[in-house]
Amino acid sequence: MSALQEKLLRDPLCLSRFLGALSINVTALFRDSGFYLAFREKVVPQLRSQPFIRIWHAGCSTGEEVYSLAILLSFYVAMS
């Protein structure tokens, strides 16, 4: 651990690669298309049977994923 700490403190490229491996630094509307397809097909039909829902969305640094989910849900609410 001491050697890693030393390398991270002294080597900017190493630090950058290390931080990139630990965090998600990309965000975009509908970034994970497989997730949204599965959500639309498997979860939304279940949600329609509920009188109301509450959603907590973790890890939304700039909001694109939250907007993606809101767009998906508003589309299916309108179709109900």
Chimera marker file (.cmm) of the C-alpha trace (Angstrom):
<marker_set name="trace">
<marker id="1" x="0.000" y="0.000" z="0.000" r="1" g="1" b="0" radius="0.5"/>
<marker id="2" x="2.848" y="2.368" z="0.782" r="1" g="1" b="0" radius="0.5"/>
<marker id="3" x="4.390" y="1.767" z="-2.636" r="1" g="1" b="0" radius="0.5"/>
<marker id="4" x="1.042" y="2.424" z="-4.317" r="1" g="1" b="0" radius="0.5"/>
<marker id="5" x="0.539" y="5.583" z="-2.303" r="1" g="1" b="0" radius="0.5"/>
<marker id="6" x="4.004" y="6.789" z="-3.270" r="1" g="1" b="0" radius="0.5"/>
<marker id="7" x="3.364" y="6.046" z="-6.955" r="1" g="1" b="0" radius="0.5"/>
<marker id="8" x="0.003" y="7.846" z="-6.878" r="1" g="1" b="0" radius="0.5"/>
<marker id="9" x="1.503" y="10.904" z="-5.216" r="1" g="1" b="0" radius="0.5"/>
<marker id="10" x="4.467" y="11.146" z="-7.586" r="1" g="1" b="0" radius="0.5"/>
<marker id="11" x="3.062" y="9.963" z="-10.957" r="1" g="1" b="0" radius="0.5"/>
<marker id="12" x="0.198" y="12.078" z="-12.374" r="1" g="1" b="0" radius="0.5"/>
<marker id="13" x="-0.533" y="9.530" z="-15.137" r="1" g="1" b="0" radius="0.5"/>
<marker id="14" x="-0.780" y="6.729" z="-12.595" r="1" g="1" b="0" radius="0.5"/>
<marker id="15" x="-3.118" y="8.826" z="-10.446" r="1" g="1" b="0" radius="0.5"/>
<marker id="16" x="-5.302" y="9.637" z="-13.443" r="1" g="1" b="0" radius="0.5"/>
<marker id="17" x="-5.565" y="5.971" z="-14.466" r="1" g="1" b="0" radius="0.5"/>
<marker id="18" x="-6.256" y="4.943" z="-10.869" r="1" g="1" b="0" radius="0.5"/>
<marker id="19" x="-9.086" y="7.475" z="-10.466" r="1" g="1" b="0" radius="0.5"/>
<marker id="20" x="-10.506" y="6.508" z="-13.867" r="1" g="1" b="0" radius="0.5"/>
<marker id="21" x="-10.658" y="2.870" z="-12.771" r="1" g="1" b="0" radius="0.5"/>
<marker id="22" x="-12.482" y="3.759" z="-9.537" r="1" g="1" b="0" radius="0.5"/>
<marker id="23" x="-15.115" y="6.112" z="-10.877" r="1" g="1" b="0" radius="0.5"/>
<marker id="24" x="-17.588" y="6.417" z="-13.698" r="1" g="1" b="0" radius="0.5"/>
<marker id="25" x="-16.605" y="9.558" z="-15.509" r="1" g="1" b="0" radius="0.5"/>
<marker id="26" x="-19.002" y="9.248" z="-18.430" r="1" g="1" b="0" radius="0.5"/>
<marker id="27" x="-22.635" y="10.266" z="-18.495" r="1" g="1" b="0" radius="0.5"/>
<marker id="28" x="-25.101" y="10.487" z="-21.350" r="1" g="1" b="0" radius="0.5"/>
<marker id="29" x="-28.760" y="10.179" z="-22.130" r="1" g="1" b="0" radius="0.5"/>
<marker id="30" x="-29.690" y="6.495" z="-22.428" r="1" g="1" b="0" radius="0.5"/>
<marker id="31" x="-26.004" y="5.569" z="-21.957" r="1" g="1" b="0" radius="0.5"/>
<marker id="32" x="-26.728" y="1.964" z="-20.972" r="1" g="1" b="0" radius="0.5"/>
<marker id="33" x="-29.268" y="0.973" z="-23.618" r="1" g="1" b="0" radius="0.5"/>
<marker id="34" x="-29.505" y="-2.615" z="-22.342" r="1" g="1" b="0" radius="0.5"/>
<marker id="35" x="-30.600" y="-1.379" z="-18.928" r="1" g="1" b="0" radius="0.5"/>
<marker id="36" x="-33.306" y="0.868" z="-20.349" r="1" g="1" b="0" radius="0.5"/>
<marker id="37" x="-34.602" y="-1.872" z="-22.645" r="1" g="1" b="0" radius="0.5"/>
<marker id="38" x="-34.843" y="-4.330" z="-19.743" r="1" g="1" b="0" radius="0.5"/>
<marker id="39" x="-36.398" y="-1.656" z="-17.528" r="1" g="1" b="0" radius="0.5"/>
<marker id="40" x="-38.999" y="-0.853" z="-20.173" r="1" g="1" b="0" radius="0.5"/>
<marker id="41" x="-39.878" y="-4.500" z="-20.789" r="1" g="1" b="0" radius="0.5"/>
<marker id="42" x="-39.728" y="-5.895" z="-17.243" r="1" g="1" b="0" radius="0.5"/>
<marker id="43" x="-40.232" y="-3.098" z="-14.741" r="1" g="1" b="0" radius="0.5"/>
<marker id="44" x="-42.598" y="-0.595" z="-16.364" r="1" g="1" b="0" radius="0.5"/>
<marker id="45" x="-45.444" y="-3.133" z="-16.753" r="1" g="1" b="0" radius="0.5"/>
<marker id="46" x="-45.135" y="-3.880" z="-13.025" r="1" g="1" b="0" radius="0.5"/>
<marker id="47" x="-45.176" y="-0.181" z="-12.182" r="1" g="1" b="0" radius="0.5"/>
<marker id="48" x="-48.399" y="0.363" z="-14.113" r="1" g="1" b="0" radius="0.5"/>
<marker id="49" x="-50.228" y="-1.833" z="-11.625" r="1" g="1" b="0" radius="0.5"/>
<marker id="50" x="-49.265" y="0.416" z="-8.695" r="1" g="1" b="0" radius="0.5"/>
<marker id="51" x="-51.358" y="3.420" z="-7.583" r="1" g="1" b="0" radius="0.5"/>
<marker id="52" x="-48.162" y="5.525" z="-7.282" r="1" g="1" b="0" radius="0.5"/>
<marker id="53" x="-44.414" y="5.014" z="-7.294" r="1" g="1" b="0" radius="0.5"/>
<marker id="54" x="-41.398" y="6.641" z="-5.697" r="1" g="1" b="0" radius="0.5"/>
<marker id="55" x="-38.029" y="6.427" z="-7.382" r="1" g="1" b="0" radius="0.5"/>
<marker id="56" x="-34.596" y="7.072" z="-5.959" r="1" g="1" b="0" radius="0.5"/>
<marker id="57" x="-31.823" y="7.273" z="-8.536" r="1" g="1" b="0" radius="0.5"/>
<marker id="58" x="-28.277" y="6.936" z="-7.219" r="1" g="1" b="0" radius="0.5"/>
<marker id="59" x="-25.179" y="8.234" z="-8.932" r="1" g="1" b="0" radius="0.5"/>
<marker id="60" x="-26.607" y="11.038" z="-11.051" r="1" g="1" b="0" radius="0.5"/>
<marker id="61" x="-23.724" y="13.475" z="-11.246" r="1" g="1" b="0" radius="0.5"/>
<marker id="62" x="-25.063" y="15.696" z="-14.025" r="1" g="1" b="0" radius="0.5"/>
<marker id="63" x="-28.564" y="14.308" z="-14.424" r="1" g="1" b="0" radius="0.5"/>
<marker id="64" x="-28.595" y="12.630" z="-17.831" r="1" g="1" b="0" radius="0.5"/>
<marker id="65" x="-29.490" y="9.216" z="-16.404" r="1" g="1" b="0" radius="0.5"/>
<marker id="66" x="-32.287" y="10.745" z="-14.335" r="1" g="1" b="0" radius="0.5"/>
<marker id="67" x="-33.656" y="12.509" z="-17.417" r="1" g="1" b="0" radius="0.5"/>
<marker id="68" x="-33.443" y="9.236" z="-19.355" r="1" g="1" b="0" radius="0.5"/>
<marker id="69" x="-35.493" y="7.464" z="-16.712" r="1" g="1" b="0" radius="0.5"/>
<marker id="70" x="-37.985" y="10.340" z="-16.514" r="1" g="1" b="0" radius="0.5"/>
<marker id="71" x="-38.453" y="10.307" z="-20.286" r="1" g="1" b="0" radius="0.5"/>
<marker id="72" x="-39.019" y="6.562" z="-20.266" r="1" g="1" b="0" radius="0.5"/>
<marker id="73" x="-41.514" y="6.740" z="-17.395" r="1" g="1" b="0" radius="0.5"/>
<marker id="74" x="-43.412" y="9.755" z="-18.749" r="1" g="1" b="0" radius="0.5"/>
<marker id="75" x="-43.811" y="8.008" z="-22.107" r="1" g="1" b="0" radius="0.5"/>
<marker id="76" x="-45.342" y="4.946" z="-20.494" r="1" g="1" b="0" radius="0.5"/>
<marker id="77" x="-47.527" y="6.973" z="-18.132" r="1" g="1" b="0" radius="0.5"/>
<marker id="78" x="-48.910" y="8.823" z="-21.148" r="1" g="1" b="0" radius="0.5"/>
<marker id="79" x="-49.596" y="5.502" z="-22.891" r="1" g="1" b="0" radius="0.5"/>
<marker id="80" x="-51.562" y="4.113" z="-19.898" r="1" g="1" b="0" radius="0.5"/>
<link id1="1" id2="2" r="1" g="1" b="0" radius="0.2"/>
<link id1="2" id2="3" r="1" g="1" b="0" radius="0.2"/>
<link id1="3" id2="4" r="1" g="1" b="0" radius="0.2"/>
<link id1="4" id2="5" r="1" g="1" b="0" radius="0.2"/>
<link id1="5" id2="6" r="1" g="1" b="0" radius="0.2"/>
<link id1="6" id2="7" r="1" g="1" b="0" radius="0.2"/>
<link id1="7" id2="8" r="1" g="1" b="0" radius="0.2"/>
<link id1="8" id2="9" r="1" g="1" b="0" radius="0.2"/>
<link id1="9" id2="10" r="1" g="1" b="0" radius="0.2"/>
<link id1="10" id2="11" r="1" g="1" b="0" radius="0.2"/>
<link id1="11" id2="12" r="1" g="1" b="0" radius="0.2"/>
<link id1="12" id2="13" r="1" g="1" b="0" radius="0.2"/>
<link id1="13" id2="14" r="1" g="1" b="0" radius="0.2"/>
<link id1="14" id2="15" r="1" g="1" b="0" radius="0.2"/>
<link id1="15" id2="16" r="1" g="1" b="0" radius="0.2"/>
<link id1="16" id2="17" r="1" g="1" b="0" radius="0.2"/>
<link id1="17" id2="18" r="1" g="1" b="0" radius="0.2"/>
<link id1="18" id2="19" r="1" g="1" b="0" radius="0.2"/>
<link id1="19" id2="20" r="1" g="1" b="0" radius="0.2"/>
<link id1="20" id2="21" r="1" g="1" b="0" radius="0.2"/>
<link id1="21" id2="22" r="1" g="1" b="0" radius="0.2"/>
<link id1="22" id2="23" r="1" g="1" b="0" radius="0.2"/>
<link id1="23" id2="24" r="1" g="1" b="0" radius="0.2"/>
<link id1="24" id2="25" r="1" g="1" b="0" radius="0.2"/>
<link id1="25" id2="26" r="1" g="1" b="0" radius="0.2"/>
<link id1="26" id2="27" r="1" g="1" b="0" radius="0.2"/>
<link id1="27" id2="28" r="1" g="1" b="0" radius="0.2"/>
<link id1="28" id2="29" r="1" g="1" b="0" radius="0.2"/>
<link id1="29" id2="30" r="1" g="1" b="0" radius="0.2"/>
<link id1="30" id2="31" r="1" g="1" b="0" radius="0.2"/>
<link id1="31" id2="32" r="1" g="1" b="0" radius="0.2"/>
<link id1="32" id2="33" r="1" g="1" b="0" radius="0.2"/>
<link id1="33" id2="34" r="1" g="1" b="0" radius="0.2"/>
<link id1="34" id2="35" r="1" g="1" b="0" radius="0.2"/>
<link id1="35" id2="36" r="1" g="1" b="0" radius="0.2"/>
<link id1="36" id2="37" r="1" g="1" b="0" radius="0.2"/>
<link id1="37" id2="38" r="1" g="1" b="0" radius="0.2"/>
<link id1="38" id2="39" r="1" g="1" b="0" radius="0.2"/>
<link id1="39" id2="40" r="1" g="1" b="0" radius="0.2"/>
<link id1="40" id2="41" r="1" g="1" b="0" radius="0.2"/>
<link id1="41" id2="42" r="1" g="1" b="0" radius="0.2"/>
<link id1="42" id2="43" r="1" g="1" b="0" radius="0.2"/>
<link id1="43" id2="44" r="1" g="1" b="0" radius="0.2"/>
<link id1="44" id2="45" r="1" g="1" b="0" radius="0.2"/>
<link id1="45" id2="46" r="1" g="1" b="0" radius="0.2"/>
<link id1="46" id2="47" r="1" g="1" b="0" radius="0.2"/>
<link id1="47" id2="48" r="1" g="1" b="0" radius="0.2"/>
<link id1="48" id2="49" r="1" g="1" b="0" radius="0.2"/>
<link id1="49" id2="50" r="1" g="1" b="0" radius="0.2"/>
<link id1="50" id2="51" r="1" g="1" b="0" radius="0.2"/>
<link id1="51" id2="52" r="1" g="1" b="0" radius="0.2"/>
<link id1="52" id2="53" r="1" g="1" b="0" radius="0.2"/>
<link id1="53" id2="54" r="1" g="1" b="0" radius="0.2"/>
<link id1="54" id2="55" r="1" g="1" b="0" radius="0.2"/>
<link id1="55" id2="56" r="1" g="1" b="0" radius="0.2"/>
<link id1="56" id2="57" r="1" g="1" b="0" radius="0.2"/>
<link id1="57" id2="58" r="1" g="1" b="0" radius="0.2"/>
<link id1="58" id2="59" r="1" g="1" b="0" radius="0.2"/>
<link id1="59" id2="60" r="1" g="1" b="0" radius="0.2"/>
<link id1="60" id2="61" r="1" g="1" b="0" radius="0.2"/>
<link id1="61" id2="62" r="1" g="1" b="0" radius="0.2"/>
<link id1="62" id2="63" r="1" g="1" b="0" radius="0.2"/>
<link id1="63" id2="64" r="1" g="1" b="0" radius="0.2"/>
<link id1="64" id2="65" r="1" g="1" b="0" radius="0.2"/>
<link id1="65" id2="66" r="1" g="1" b="0" radius="0.2"/>
<link id1="66" id2="67" r="1" g="1" b="0" radius="0.2"/>
<link id1="67" id2="68" r="1" g="1" b="0" radius="0.2"/>
<link id1="68" id2="69" r="1" g="1" b="0" radius="0.2"/>
<link id1="69" id2="70" r="1" g="1" b="0" radius="0.2"/>
<link id1="70" id2="71" r="1" g="1" b="0" radius="0.2"/>
<link id1="71" id2="72" r="1" g="1" b="0" radius="0.2"/>
<link id1="72" id2="73" r="1" g="1" b="0" radius="0.2"/>
<link id1="73" id2="74" r="1" g="1" b="0" radius="0.2"/>
<link id1="74" id2="75" r="1" g="1" b="0" radius="0.2"/>
<link id1="75" id2="76" r="1" g="1" b="0" radius="0.2"/>
<link id1="76" id2="77" r="1" g="1" b="0" radius="0.2"/>
<link id1="77" id2="78" r="1" g="1" b="0" radius="0.2"/>
<link id1="78" id2="79" r="1" g="1" b="0" radius="0.2"/>
<link id1="79" id2="80" r="1" g="1" b="0" radius="0.2"/>
</marker_set>
